[in-house]
Amino acid sequence: MALLVAAGVQAAVPSSFDALWRLTRSPSRALAAALESWFCESDLREGKAWASQGSNFVWALECEREPQLVVDEQAPRKMRRIPGTHLWYATGQLQTGRVHAFEYRIEGKPFGGKADVPAFGPYSYLKPGAAPGRLSKKFTHRSQVYPDMECSYWVYAPAAYDGAQPAAVMIWQDGEVLVPRELPSRAQIVFDNLTHEGKIPVMVHILISPGLVGGRRIRSEQYDEVSDRYARFLLEEILPAVGAGYRLRTDGYSRALAGDSSGGICAFNAAWHRPEEFSRVLSRIGSFTSIQWKPGRMDGGNIYPFWVRKAPRKNLRVWLQDGAGDLENEHGSWPAQNLAMANALKLMEYDFHFSWGEGGHSRNSGHVELAEEMVWLWRDYNPARTGQEFRMDPAERGRPFYRIRGLNRK
């Protein structure tokens, strides 16, 4: 074991991150016990142990030799050793609203670490006066649009929803990710804070999982298929089912779609085919690639950058997010395709925003900027209206197209 905890020191998990943070002020045996309880043993040994709240971060590592901590490829940082143990730790403050990467250097060699570590901002922690919303039980739906398919979904409504007026609607693909109130997404908390401050309208969130046919997951068939079938599934089945228990707006102006990876292209695809029904799109690390391309029978999502350029502009508002470390495989290049999508939307003067970073194929970049995404997507929403012509931000018109100015090798 890494720790030689003195008698009388209880290895109880700290009651909160704040309690752990206070213990890091000095390298005591109490801190050693707390770190051993807070982190799993394998993460400590493999160099993957970290914890955070807001900008405050704690890293811990079990190692016989002195390690150094490297965060975001910056200069190495010294770590503190807890006397009588092989446990080292460091603390620091990192920028919120983005992801970070860290690793260790032991005798000059890299060890352990993680990429896409989220640093959540203030809207990801419940603010004073903001009441928690209500998450429904899990519902099971059997589809007709997708024969023999069953899927699960949940409904999240903010505390301000009382059913007196129909609410706006946002549908989240891979919605099971948002079901836990805290990690990994903290999305429910963001919804509560933004609704409380009036920065987004009162809306009902539908958290829907990919379906199963005979126990086989058909996520890619649903999400990556370039057709109107998923839009019909939502319009003919899911929205009526949820509408039986909640009062929902029925205008496309008041409906948004969101998703990550294949769920991201799914959100765009459904809105592209039915823009009169879904006008707002949040696509994060979207799979605008050839996953469901069937030569001679069906286009793949890789066609979208070209389709957007050639088709008449549709009335959509679109937030795209991706990172330079995203996937590269037989289906295509996620970073290149998202860059192409951003340029296509710009060329056709869509109301769009492109969030670009260094992250990989991880939901965390989207999770940490969720508040910004939601405010942008729902800005200037007026519940007295049922439509709006979305126009490109005038500031975007004078900006250049996205270009790849450098490569990761010479």
LUMVEX-954617 format. One record per residue (C-alpha): residue number from 0; x, y, z. Coordinates in nm, 3 decimals, padded with zeros to 5 digits. Example, Ala and Ser with C-alpha at 12.3 -4.5 7.8 and 13.67 -1.06 7.14 Angstrom:
<atoms>
(0, (01.230, -00.450, 00.780))
(1, (01.367, -00.106, 00.714))
</atoms>
This chain:
<atoms>
(0, (00.000, 00.000, 00.000))
(1, (00.110, 00.354, -00.066))
(2, (00.011, 00.500, 00.269))
(3, (00.138, 00.439, 00.617))
(4, (-00.147, 00.604, 00.802))
(5, (-00.079, 00.672, 01.167))
(6, (-00.303, 00.521, 01.428))
(7, (-00.606, 00.733, 01.498))
(8, (-00.621, 00.887, 01.150))
(9, (-00.948, 00.775, 00.993))
(10, (-00.950, 00.716, 00.618))
(11, (-01.295, 00.865, 00.573))
(12, (-01.388, 01.016, 00.237))
(13, (-01.398, 01.398, 00.275))
(14, (-01.755, 01.519, 00.284))
(15, (-01.695, 01.760, -00.005))
(16, (-01.430, 01.884, -00.242))
(17, (-01.397, 02.191, -00.020))
(18, (-01.302, 01.965, 00.269))
(19, (-01.040, 01.791, 00.055))
(20, (-00.911, 02.127, -00.069))
(21, (-00.862, 02.252, 00.286))
(22, (-00.656, 01.945, 00.373))
(23, (-00.415, 02.014, 00.085))
(24, (-00.277, 02.316, 00.270))
(25, (-00.023, 02.088, 00.437))
(26, (00.112, 01.739, 00.356))
(27, (-00.035, 01.568, 00.661))
(28, (-00.130, 01.209, 00.735))
(29, (-00.493, 01.323, 00.738))
(30, (-00.450, 01.440, 00.379))
(31, (-00.291, 01.106, 00.288))
(32, (-00.587, 00.920, 00.431))
(33, (-00.830, 01.153, 00.257))
(34, (-00.661, 01.112, -00.084))
(35, (-00.654, 00.735, -00.048))
(36, (-01.026, 00.740, 00.028))
(37, (-01.119, 00.995, -00.237))
(38, (-00.938, 00.826, -00.528))
(39, (-00.936, 00.462, -00.631))
(40, (-00.607, 00.282, -00.583))
(41, (-00.559, 00.204, -00.954))
(42, (-00.595, 00.571, -01.053))
(43, (-00.336, 00.670, -00.794))
(44, (-00.090, 00.412, -00.924))
(45, (-00.157, 00.474, -01.293))
(46, (-00.134, 00.852, -01.273))
(47, (-00.500, 00.922, -01.348))
(48, (-00.621, 01.063, -01.015))
(49, (-00.758, 01.415, -01.020))
(50, (-01.048, 01.606, -00.866))
(51, (-01.185, 01.953, -00.921))
(52, (-01.448, 02.206, -00.835))
(53, (-01.465, 02.509, -01.058))
(54, (-01.112, 02.629, -01.121))
(55, (-00.958, 02.443, -00.824))
(56, (-00.781, 02.116, -00.907))
(57, (-00.608, 01.846, -00.702))
(58, (-00.379, 01.584, -00.854))
(59, (-00.238, 01.283, -00.669))
(60, (00.008, 01.006, -00.762))
(61, (00.158, 00.706, -00.587))
(62, (00.522, 00.684, -00.693))
(63, (00.854, 00.594, -00.531))
(64, (01.050, 00.844, -00.743))
(65, (00.988, 01.218, -00.752))
(66, (00.739, 01.309, -01.026))
(67, (00.664, 01.636, -01.196))
(68, (00.320, 01.742, -01.314))
(69, (00.273, 01.880, -01.666))
(70, (-00.059, 02.055, -01.738))
(71, (-00.159, 02.163, -02.089))
(72, (00.199, 02.108, -02.214))
(73, (00.324, 02.392, -01.996))
(74, (00.639, 02.393, -01.783))
(75, (00.657, 02.102, -01.534))
(76, (00.534, 02.170, -01.181))
(77, (00.684, 02.032, -00.863))
(78, (00.471, 01.804, -00.646))
(79, (00.467, 01.766, -00.267))
(80, (00.535, 01.437, -00.097))
(81, (00.340, 01.337, 00.212))
(82, (00.598, 01.224, 00.470))
(83, (00.606, 00.850, 00.542))
(84, (00.429, 00.763, 00.214))
(85, (00.494, 00.730, -00.156))
(86, (00.205, 00.967, -00.220))
(87, (00.263, 01.293, -00.406))
(88, (00.011, 01.569, -00.470))
(89, (-00.027, 01.909, -00.633))
(90, (-00.294, 02.175, -00.647))
(91, (-00.366, 02.447, -00.898))
(92, (-00.623, 02.665, -01.063))
(93, (-00.720, 02.619, -01.426))
(94, (-00.940, 02.814, -01.663))
(95, (-01.303, 02.704, -01.647))
(96, (-01.530, 02.647, -01.943))
(97, (-01.274, 02.435, -02.126))
(98, (-01.099, 02.100, -02.102))
(99, (-00.738, 02.044, -01.996))
(100, (-00.476, 01.771, -02.027))
(101, (-00.215, 01.654, -01.780))
(102, (00.059, 01.395, -01.747))
(103, (00.355, 01.325, -01.523))
(104, (00.729, 01.320, -01.588))
(105, (00.933, 01.068, -01.391))
(106, (01.305, 01.094, -01.454))
(107, (01.220, 01.285, -01.769))
(108, (00.984, 01.021, -01.910))
(109, (00.608, 01.074, -01.952))
(110, (00.376, 00.870, -01.731))
(111, (00.001, 00.843, -01.683))
(112, (-00.220, 01.144, -01.729))
(113, (-00.551, 01.222, -01.895))
(114, (-00.680, 01.439, -02.176))
(115, (-01.012, 01.622, -02.198))
(116, (-01.034, 01.686, -01.823))
(117, (-01.332, 01.919, -01.766))
(118, (-01.310, 02.243, -01.571))
(119, (-01.673, 02.335, -01.503))
(120, (-01.773, 02.698, -01.472))
(121, (-02.009, 02.866, -01.222))
(122, (-02.331, 02.770, -01.404))
(123, (-02.249, 02.402, -01.348))
(124, (-02.300, 02.443, -00.971))
(125, (-02.643, 02.530, -00.835))
(126, (-02.666, 02.900, -00.759))
(127, (-02.843, 03.053, -00.458))
(128, (-03.216, 03.081, -00.523))
(129, (-03.215, 02.839, -00.816))
(130, (-03.452, 02.551, -00.741))
(131, (-03.379, 02.203, -00.877))
(132, (-03.604, 02.078, -01.153))
(133, (-03.773, 01.739, -01.173))
(134, (-03.649, 01.431, -01.355))
(135, (-03.918, 01.183, -01.452))
(136, (-03.901, 00.809, -01.421))
(137, (-03.757, 00.615, -01.713))
(138, (-04.012, 00.552, -01.987))
(139, (-03.993, 00.271, -02.242))
(140, (-04.118, 00.326, -02.595))
(141, (-04.180, 00.069, -02.870))
(142, (-04.143, 00.220, -03.215))
(143, (-04.333, 00.177, -03.538))
(144, (-04.100, 00.397, -03.744))
(145, (-03.816, 00.164, -03.643))
(146, (-03.992, -00.177, -03.639))
(147, (-03.930, -00.391, -03.329))
(148, (-03.720, -00.118, -03.167))
(149, (-03.749, -00.027, -02.800))
(150, (-03.588, 00.278, -02.648))
(151, (-03.580, 00.454, -02.314))
(152, (-03.631, 00.820, -02.240))
(153, (-03.662, 01.057, -01.945))
(154, (-03.814, 01.404, -01.917))
(155, (-03.655, 01.689, -01.723))
(156, (-03.862, 01.994, -01.640))
(157, (-03.732, 02.300, -01.453))
(158, (-03.893, 02.410, -01.128))
(159, (-04.056, 02.700, -01.315))
(160, (-04.256, 02.462, -01.536))
(161, (-04.611, 02.437, -01.404))
(162, (-04.802, 02.331, -01.714))
(163, (-05.002, 02.654, -01.724))
(164, (-04.839, 02.746, -02.055))
(165, (-04.687, 02.520, -02.321))
(166, (-04.309, 02.500, -02.282))
(167, (-04.030, 02.507, -02.535))
(168, (-03.870, 02.168, -02.605))
(169, (-03.512, 02.047, -02.633))
(170, (-03.442, 01.686, -02.733))
(171, (-03.110, 01.532, -02.631))
(172, (-02.979, 01.229, -02.817))
(173, (-02.782, 00.984, -02.597))
(174, (-02.995, 01.139, -02.324))
(175, (-02.896, 00.880, -02.062))
(176, (-02.569, 01.075, -02.026))
(177, (-02.765, 01.368, -01.878))
(178, (-02.967, 01.159, -01.632))
(179, (-02.715, 01.176, -01.341))
(180, (-02.754, 01.519, -01.184))
(181, (-02.384, 01.583, -01.135))
(182, (-02.110, 01.406, -01.329))
(183, (-02.047, 01.355, -01.611))
(184, (-02.241, 01.650, -01.755))
(185, (-02.397, 01.856, -01.471))
(186, (-02.651, 01.952, -01.737))
(187, (-02.957, 01.955, -01.512))
(188, (-02.784, 02.207, -01.286))
(189, (-02.700, 02.428, -01.585))
(190, (-03.065, 02.414, -01.696))
(191, (-03.181, 02.513, -01.347))
(192, (-02.943, 02.808, -01.319))
(193, (-03.010, 02.948, -01.665))
(194, (-03.387, 02.912, -01.627))
(195, (-03.376, 03.079, -01.285))
(196, (-03.187, 03.378, -01.429))
(197, (-03.414, 03.398, -01.734))
(198, (-03.129, 03.333, -01.977))
(199, (-03.318, 03.050, -02.144))
(200, (-03.694, 03.000, -02.166))
(201, (-03.882, 02.753, -01.950))
(202, (-03.840, 02.434, -02.148))
(203, (-03.897, 02.062, -02.120))
(204, (-03.591, 01.848, -02.194))
(205, (-03.643, 01.504, -02.349))
(206, (-03.347, 01.277, -02.278))
(207, (-03.371, 00.989, -02.521))
(208, (-03.146, 00.684, -02.554))
(209, (-03.062, 00.497, -02.874))
(210, (-03.290, 00.203, -02.941))
(211, (-03.251, -00.173, -02.925))
(212, (-03.381, -00.432, -03.171))
(213, (-03.369, -00.783, -03.030))
(214, (-03.111, -00.667, -02.779))
(215, (-02.890, -00.515, -03.052))
(216, (-02.815, -00.145, -03.021))
(217, (-02.903, 00.042, -03.340))
(218, (-02.754, 00.378, -03.246))
(219, (-02.565, 00.424, -03.571))
(220, (-02.860, 00.324, -03.786))
(221, (-03.072, 00.584, -03.610))
(222, (-02.817, 00.861, -03.572))
(223, (-02.588, 00.841, -03.877))
(224, (-02.847, 00.758, -04.143))
(225, (-02.900, 01.048, -04.384))
(226, (-03.278, 01.050, -04.417))
(227, (-03.589, 01.196, -04.253))
(228, (-03.663, 00.877, -04.059))
(229, (-03.532, 00.996, -03.722))
(230, (-03.722, 01.324, -03.757))
(231, (-04.040, 01.123, -03.822))
(232, (-03.966, 00.907, -03.518))
(233, (-03.954, 01.217, -03.300))
(234, (-04.255, 01.387, -03.457))
(235, (-04.483, 01.086, -03.485))
(236, (-04.392, 00.900, -03.168))
(237, (-04.174, 01.065, -02.904))
(238, (-04.322, 01.416, -02.901))
(239, (-04.683, 01.289, -02.885))
(240, (-04.588, 01.048, -02.606))
(241, (-04.423, 01.321, -02.399))
(242, (-04.697, 01.565, -02.489))
(243, (-04.950, 01.339, -02.319))
(244, (-04.794, 01.431, -01.984))
(245, (-04.644, 01.776, -02.048))
(246, (-04.770, 02.084, -02.230))
(247, (-04.528, 02.139, -02.516))
(248, (-04.491, 02.405, -02.783))
(249, (-04.553, 02.265, -03.131))
(250, (-04.376, 02.531, -03.340))
(251, (-04.029, 02.462, -03.477))
(252, (-03.914, 02.800, -03.344))
(253, (-03.953, 02.654, -02.994))
(254, (-03.780, 02.320, -03.057))
(255, (-03.410, 02.236, -03.041))
(256, (-03.210, 01.919, -03.101))
(257, (-02.877, 01.830, -02.940))
(258, (-02.626, 01.551, -02.942))
(259, (-02.263, 01.442, -02.937))
(260, (-02.071, 01.245, -03.200))
(261, (-02.327, 01.044, -03.399))
(262, (-02.590, 01.218, -03.186))
(263, (-02.455, 01.550, -03.317))
(264, (-02.504, 01.467, -03.682))
(265, (-02.839, 01.314, -03.587))
(266, (-02.953, 01.649, -03.445))
(267, (-02.842, 01.834, -03.758))
(268, (-02.986, 01.569, -03.991))
(269, (-03.334, 01.580, -03.836))
(270, (-03.341, 01.961, -03.846))
(271, (-03.206, 01.967, -04.204))
(272, (-03.486, 01.742, -04.324))
(273, (-03.758, 01.913, -04.118))
(274, (-03.646, 02.272, -04.052))
(275, (-04.006, 02.384, -04.006))
(276, (-04.026, 02.148, -03.704))
(277, (-03.677, 02.188, -03.549))
(278, (-03.492, 02.517, -03.591))
(279, (-03.211, 02.504, -03.332))
(280, (-02.922, 02.257, -03.342))
(281, (-02.641, 02.180, -03.099))
(282, (-02.389, 01.942, -03.258))
(283, (-02.080, 01.851, -03.054))
(284, (-01.797, 01.641, -03.202))
(285, (-02.047, 01.566, -03.478))
(286, (-01.985, 01.257, -03.694))
(287, (-02.018, 01.423, -04.035))
(288, (-01.845, 01.120, -04.185))
(289, (-01.927, 00.813, -04.394))
(290, (-02.038, 00.577, -04.114))
(291, (-02.369, 00.486, -04.280))
(292, (-02.261, 00.546, -04.639))
(293, (-02.390, 00.263, -04.858))
(294, (-02.255, 00.320, -05.211))
(295, (-02.532, 00.342, -05.465))
(296, (-02.803, 00.316, -05.198))
(297, (-02.755, 00.579, -04.927))
(298, (-02.542, 00.889, -04.876))
(299, (-02.324, 00.915, -04.570))
(300, (-02.298, 01.211, -04.336))
(301, (-01.980, 01.313, -04.517))
(302, (-02.203, 01.467, -04.784))
(303, (-02.336, 01.741, -04.555))
(304, (-02.063, 02.005, -04.604))
(305, (-02.128, 01.988, -04.979))
(306, (-02.506, 01.962, -04.944))
(307, (-02.515, 02.274, -04.726))
(308, (-02.318, 02.465, -04.991))
(309, (-02.540, 02.356, -05.283))
(310, (-02.891, 02.359, -05.130))
(311, (-03.101, 02.671, -05.063))
(312, (-03.033, 02.809, -04.716))
(313, (-03.264, 02.671, -04.449))
(314, (-03.383, 02.864, -04.146))
(315, (-03.160, 02.700, -03.885))
(316, (-02.946, 02.822, -03.596))
(317, (-02.649, 02.588, -03.546))
(318, (-02.377, 02.556, -03.281))
(319, (-02.091, 02.325, -03.385))
(320, (-01.814, 02.209, -03.152))
(321, (-01.506, 02.000, -03.221))
(322, (-01.135, 01.974, -03.143))
(323, (-00.808, 01.911, -03.323))
(324, (-00.765, 01.582, -03.136))
(325, (-01.088, 01.428, -03.265))
(326, (-01.107, 01.097, -03.452))
(327, (-00.936, 00.994, -03.773))
(328, (-01.040, 00.651, -03.903))
(329, (-01.181, 00.459, -04.198))
(330, (-01.505, 00.660, -04.184))
(331, (-01.335, 00.996, -04.221))
(332, (-01.175, 01.284, -04.036))
(333, (-01.395, 01.434, -03.766))
(334, (-01.192, 01.758, -03.732))
(335, (-01.170, 01.813, -04.109))
(336, (-01.541, 01.746, -04.160))
(337, (-01.645, 01.981, -03.881))
(338, (-01.420, 02.252, -04.024))
(339, (-01.581, 02.191, -04.362))
(340, (-01.927, 02.216, -04.203))
(341, (-01.839, 02.547, -04.038))
(342, (-01.714, 02.690, -04.367))
(343, (-02.021, 02.565, -04.553))
(344, (-02.253, 02.728, -04.299))
(345, (-02.053, 03.049, -04.321))
(346, (-02.057, 03.051, -04.702))
(347, (-02.436, 03.019, -04.702))
(348, (-02.472, 03.284, -04.429))
(349, (-02.630, 03.062, -04.166))
(350, (-02.674, 03.178, -03.809))
(351, (-02.396, 02.955, -03.674))
(352, (-02.121, 02.939, -03.414))
(353, (-01.813, 02.716, -03.428))
(354, (-01.640, 02.626, -03.103))
(355, (-01.294, 02.484, -03.181))
(356, (-01.035, 02.357, -02.938))
(357, (-00.764, 02.097, -02.889))
(358, (-00.984, 01.826, -02.739))
(359, (-01.041, 01.474, -02.865))
(360, (-01.351, 01.265, -02.920))
(361, (-01.495, 01.338, -02.579))
(362, (-01.820, 01.489, -02.456))
(363, (-01.635, 01.691, -02.193))
(364, (-01.567, 01.995, -02.413))
(365, (-01.940, 02.024, -02.474))
(366, (-02.028, 01.965, -02.110))
(367, (-01.808, 02.249, -01.981))
(368, (-01.940, 02.505, -02.230))
(369, (-02.304, 02.399, -02.198))
(370, (-02.418, 02.727, -02.040))
(371, (-02.264, 02.926, -02.325))
(372, (-02.415, 02.691, -02.583))
(373, (-02.764, 02.719, -02.435))
(374, (-02.761, 03.097, -02.402))
(375, (-02.641, 03.139, -02.761))
(376, (-02.887, 02.888, -02.903))
(377, (-03.189, 03.043, -02.727))
(378, (-03.086, 03.409, -02.735))
(379, (-03.363, 03.655, -02.825))
(380, (-03.630, 03.383, -02.788))
(381, (-03.975, 03.538, -02.752))
(382, (-04.255, 03.307, -02.630))
(383, (-04.510, 03.538, -02.793))
(384, (-04.375, 03.440, -03.134))
(385, (-04.389, 03.117, -03.333))
(386, (-04.118, 03.199, -03.584))
(387, (-03.811, 03.405, -03.660))
(388, (-03.576, 03.439, -03.953))
(389, (-03.232, 03.346, -03.829))
(390, (-02.958, 03.560, -03.977))
(391, (-02.582, 03.543, -03.958))
(392, (-02.425, 03.761, -03.691))
(393, (-02.303, 04.076, -03.873))
(394, (-01.967, 04.040, -03.698))
(395, (-01.920, 03.701, -03.865))
(396, (-01.951, 03.843, -04.216))
(397, (-01.613, 04.012, -04.202))
(398, (-01.428, 03.716, -04.059))
(399, (-01.225, 03.483, -04.281))
(400, (-01.309, 03.122, -04.356))
(401, (-01.145, 02.867, -04.129))
(402, (-00.804, 02.754, -04.253))
(403, (-00.552, 02.493, -04.137))
(404, (-00.237, 02.699, -04.086))
(405, (-00.011, 02.439, -03.930))
(406, (00.032, 02.067, -03.895))
(407, (00.151, 01.852, -03.606))
(408, (00.463, 01.750, -03.799))
(409, (00.707, 01.921, -04.031))
</atoms>
